[in-house]
Amino acid sequence: MNILLWHVHGSWTTSFVHGKHRYLVPVTPDRGPYGLGRARTYPWPDSAVEITPEDLRDTDVDLVILQRPEELDLAAEWLGRRPGRDVPAIYVEHNTPKGDVPNTRHPMADRDDLLLTHVTAFNELFWDNGGTRTTVVDHGVVPPNVEWTGELDRLAVVINEPVRRWRVTGTDLLARFAALAPLDVYGMKVDGLAAHLGLPEDRLTSHDDVPQHAMHAELAKRRAYLHLCRWTSLGLSLIEAMTMGMPVVALATTEAVEAVPPAAGALSTRIDTLVDAARGLLDEPESARRAGAVARAAARDRYGLERFLADWDRLLEEEVCASR
């Protein structure tokens, strides 16, 4: 099957293109947001191929994966065919709703020409999808090539744009945990975070845009993983950390309540409870090891790559068959 999709979310796309199909990824000379092409910091198989907008018009495409509203018109222009009418289309929603939650209307609400697929049950529940057909395909991750060791008495966090997103990503909560142990914060646009929080740099170290394999190797050395997001969809870095056997201290918000067993570390909306749990993991490495084992088992059972790809294969085949 030839599947057209844009490179939008690196970790999710990395898992998706590990399937059995041929993945057509648009590339433009500027490698901008609608022509990013293949990933440069994630390992993608050869079945994910770059294609120019000019070449798409003469290419057989069996199905289009849409992830942003504007891709509907863009796909119609580049293909010369209308997604959902001339070629089957699935819209993948990665994000929690914004605005008048829980009344936020999805941009694909009340459509009869595509399937709206959410990456978490929480997202499907909280978006107003109208009459559009919906389903959920839970995340799946490519297992990192490292295992947790936790020899460093430090806490790890992965956040993109923590200053701009601030309360959304729980950036304002980091100082409470920096009082316990030094924090290592990985992600995009994390430089200067200590200064924004009024922390000395020896209490919070920023690691900006580290390649995924190198980040995993460093995460695995830290004692525990902090997930302090108030209102984001389920972060794949959290699942990857759990898959490595890393204990987790997480806010019980959005889909985290389904993804993180309390025995994997701690899960609560009470910050004092999470601080106490982090202190316990720092003071008792053996407790951290046991919690990490629970995290690993839970992540590999629910978010394994084989299950993810099998779920997607069924969905893709159903949509293509239904269009014939």
C-alpha positions in Angstrom: 0.0 0.0 0.0 1.3 3.5 -0.9 0.5 5.9 2.0 1.0 9.6 1.8 1.8 11.3 5.1 3.6 14.4 6.2 6.4 14.3 8.7 4.8 16.2 11.6 5.5 14.4 14.9 8.9 12.6 14.8 8.4 9.9 17.4 4.9 8.9 16.2 5.9 8.9 12.6 9.0 6.8 13.4 6.7 4.1 14.8 4.2 4.4 12.0 6.7 4.0 9.1 8.0 0.8 10.6 5.0 -1.0 9.1 4.9 -3.1 6.0 3.8 -0.4 3.6 5.5 2.2 1.4 5.3 5.7 3.0 5.4 8.8 0.8 6.8 11.7 2.8 6.6 15.1 1.0 9.8 17.1 0.7 10.3 20.7 -0.5 13.5 22.6 -1.2 13.2 24.6 2.0 12.3 21.5 4.1 9.7 23.6 5.8 6.7 22.4 7.9 4.9 20.9 4.8 8.0 19.4 3.2 10.3 18.2 5.9 11.1 14.9 4.3 12.6 12.0 6.1 13.7 12.4 9.7 17.4 13.2 10.4 17.5 12.3 14.1 15.2 9.3 14.1 16.0 5.9 12.5 13.5 5.4 9.6 13.4 2.3 7.4 14.0 2.6 3.6 10.3 2.1 3.0 9.8 5.7 4.0 10.7 7.6 0.8 10.8 11.3 0.1 8.6 12.6 -2.8 8.2 16.1 -4.3 4.8 17.7 -4.7 5.3 17.7 -8.5 5.8 13.9 -8.5 2.8 13.2 -6.3 0.3 14.0 -9.1 1.5 11.0 -11.1 2.0 8.6 -8.2 -0.4 5.9 -7.1 -1.6 6.7 -3.6 -3.9 4.2 -1.8 -4.6 6.3 1.3 -3.7 9.7 2.8 -2.9 10.3 6.5 -3.8 13.8 7.5 -2.6 15.4 10.7 -3.3 19.2 10.2 -6.5 20.8 8.8 -4.6 22.6 6.0 -3.3 19.2 4.7 -6.8 18.6 3.2 -6.4 21.3 0.6 -2.7 20.7 0.2 -3.2 17.0 -0.6 -5.9 17.9 -3.1 -3.6 20.4 -4.8 -0.6 18.1 -4.9 -2.4 14.9 -5.8 -5.1 16.3 -8.1 -7.4 14.1 -6.1 -9.7 14.9 -3.1 -8.8 13.1 0.1 -11.9 11.3 1.4 -13.6 11.4 -2.0 -11.1 10.3 -4.7 -8.7 8.6 -2.3 -9.4 7.2 1.3 -8.3 9.5 4.1 -7.7 9.2 7.8 -7.2 12.2 10.0 -4.9 11.5 13.0 -5.4 13.8 16.0 -2.3 13.9 18.3 -3.3 16.7 20.6 -5.6 17.5 23.5 -8.3 20.1 22.6 -7.7 23.8 23.3 -10.1 26.6 24.0 -13.5 26.0 25.4 -12.8 22.6 26.9 -14.7 20.2 27.0 -16.8 21.9 24.3 -13.9 22.4 21.8 -15.1 21.4 18.4 -12.7 19.4 16.3 -11.8 20.9 12.9 -12.9 17.6 11.3 -16.2 17.4 13.1 -19.3 16.4 11.2 -17.6 15.0 8.1 -18.6 11.9 6.3 -15.5 11.6 4.1 -12.8 10.5 6.5 -12.1 8.6 9.7 -11.0 10.7 12.7 -8.4 8.6 14.6 -7.3 9.7 18.1 -4.0 8.6 19.7 -5.6 8.4 23.1 -9.0 7.6 24.5 -8.8 10.9 26.5 -8.5 12.9 23.3 -11.5 11.2 21.7 -13.6 11.8 24.8 -12.7 15.5 25.2 -12.8 16.7 21.6 -16.3 17.5 20.2 -16.1 15.2 17.1 -19.6 15.9 16.0 -20.9 13.2 13.7 -17.5 12.2 12.2 -16.6 8.5 12.6 -13.9 8.1 15.3 -11.7 5.5 16.6 -8.6 5.2 18.9 -5.2 3.7 18.1 -3.0 3.8 21.2 0.6 4.8 20.7 3.3 2.3 20.1 7.1 3.0 20.4 10.2 1.6 18.8 12.0 0.1 21.9 15.0 2.1 22.9 18.3 0.3 22.6 19.3 0.9 26.2 18.1 -0.3 29.6 17.7 1.8 32.7 20.5 1.7 35.2 19.7 4.8 37.3 23.1 5.2 38.8 22.9 9.0 38.8 21.0 10.7 41.7 19.4 13.0 39.2 15.9 13.4 37.8 15.2 13.5 34.0 12.5 15.5 32.2 11.7 15.7 28.4 9.8 18.8 27.4 9.6 20.7 24.1 9.4 24.5 24.4 9.1 24.6 28.2 9.2 28.4 28.5 6.5 29.2 25.9 4.2 26.4 27.1 4.9 26.9 30.8 1.9 25.7 32.8 0.7 23.4 30.0 3.9 21.3 30.4 4.2 21.9 34.2 7.4 23.9 33.8 6.4 26.0 36.8 6.6 22.8 39.0 10.2 21.9 38.2 11.7 24.0 41.0 9.9 21.9 43.6 11.8 18.8 42.3 15.1 20.7 41.8 15.2 21.2 45.5 15.5 17.4 45.9 18.0 16.6 43.2 19.6 18.1 40.1 17.3 18.0 37.0 18.3 17.2 33.4 15.8 18.7 31.0 15.9 17.4 27.4 13.9 18.7 24.4 13.6 21.5 21.9 14.2 25.1 23.0 15.2 24.2 26.6 18.3 26.4 26.7 18.2 29.0 29.4 15.4 27.3 31.3 17.3 27.5 34.7 17.4 31.3 34.4 13.7 31.5 33.6 12.9 29.5 36.8 15.4 31.4 38.9 17.5 28.3 39.5 21.2 27.9 39.6 22.5 25.9 36.7 23.8 23.2 38.9 20.2 22.4 39.9 18.9 22.3 36.3 20.9 21.5 33.2 19.4 22.0 29.8 20.2 19.6 26.9 18.8 21.1 23.7 17.6 19.0 20.8 19.8 16.0 21.6 19.4 13.1 19.0 17.0 10.5 20.2 19.4 7.6 20.6 21.8 9.8 22.6 19.0 11.2 24.8 17.8 7.7 25.6 21.3 6.7 26.7 21.5 9.7 29.1 17.9 9.2 30.4 18.7 5.7 31.3 21.4 6.8 33.8 19.0 9.1 35.7 17.2 7.8 38.8 13.6 8.6 37.7 11.6 10.3 35.0 9.4 13.3 35.8 6.2 13.8 33.8 4.6 17.0 35.0 2.4 17.9 32.0 -1.0 19.4 33.0 -2.7 19.3 29.6 -0.9 17.5 26.8 -1.5 14.3 24.9 0.4 11.3 26.0 4.1 12.0 25.5 6.0 9.3 23.7 9.1 10.2 25.7 7.3 9.0 28.8 6.4 5.7 27.2 10.0 5.3 25.9 11.4 5.9 29.4 9.0 3.4 30.9 10.0 0.9 28.2 13.6 1.2 29.2 12.6 0.3 32.8 12.7 3.8 34.2 10.6 4.6 37.3 8.1 7.4 36.7 6.8 10.3 38.8 3.8 11.6 37.0 0.8 14.0 37.3 -2.4 12.1 37.1 -3.8 14.1 34.2 -5.1 13.3 30.7 -4.0 9.9 29.4 -1.3 9.4 32.0 -3.8 7.9 34.3 -4.2 5.0 31.9 -0.6 4.7 30.9 1.2 4.8 34.2 0.5 2.2 37.0 0.9 3.8 40.4 3.4 1.0 41.3 5.6 2.3 38.4 6.7 5.1 40.8 3.9 7.6 41.6 0.8 9.0 40.0 -1.1 11.8 41.7 -2.5 15.3 41.3 -0.9 16.2 44.6 2.5 17.8 44.1 3.6 17.0 47.7 2.8 13.3 47.1 4.9 13.3 43.9 7.8 15.2 45.7 7.8 12.6 48.5 7.7 9.8 45.9 10.7 11.3 44.0 12.6 11.6 47.3 11.9 7.9 48.0 13.2 6.8 44.6 16.3 8.9 45.1 17.0 7.6 48.6 16.2 3.9 47.8 17.7 2.7 44.5 16.2 -0.8 45.0 12.7 0.7 45.2 13.4 2.6 42.0 14.5 -0.7 40.3 11.2 -2.4 41.3 9.1 0.5 40.2 11.0 0.6 36.9 10.3 -3.1 36.3 6.6 -2.4 36.7 6.9 0.6 34.3 8.7 -1.6 31.7 6.1 -4.4 31.8 3.2 -1.9 31.5 4.7 0.0 28.6 5.7 -3.1 26.6 2.3 -4.7 27.1 0.2 -1.7 26.1 2.5 0.3 23.8 4.5 -2.3 22.0 5.3 -1.6 18.4 3.9 -4.9 17.1 0.4 -4.1 18.6 0.5 -0.6 17.2 1.4 -1.7 13.7 -1.2 -4.5 13.8 -3.9 -2.1 14.8 -3.0 0.3 12.1 -2.8 -2.4 9.5 -6.4 -3.4 10.3 -7.6 0.2 10.1 -5.8 1.0 6.9 -7.1 -2.2 5.2 -10.7 -1.5 6.4 -10.7 2.1 5.0 -9.2 1.1 1.6 -11.6 -1.8 1.2 -14.6 0.3 2.2 -13.7 2.8 -0.5 -13.8 0.2 -3.3 
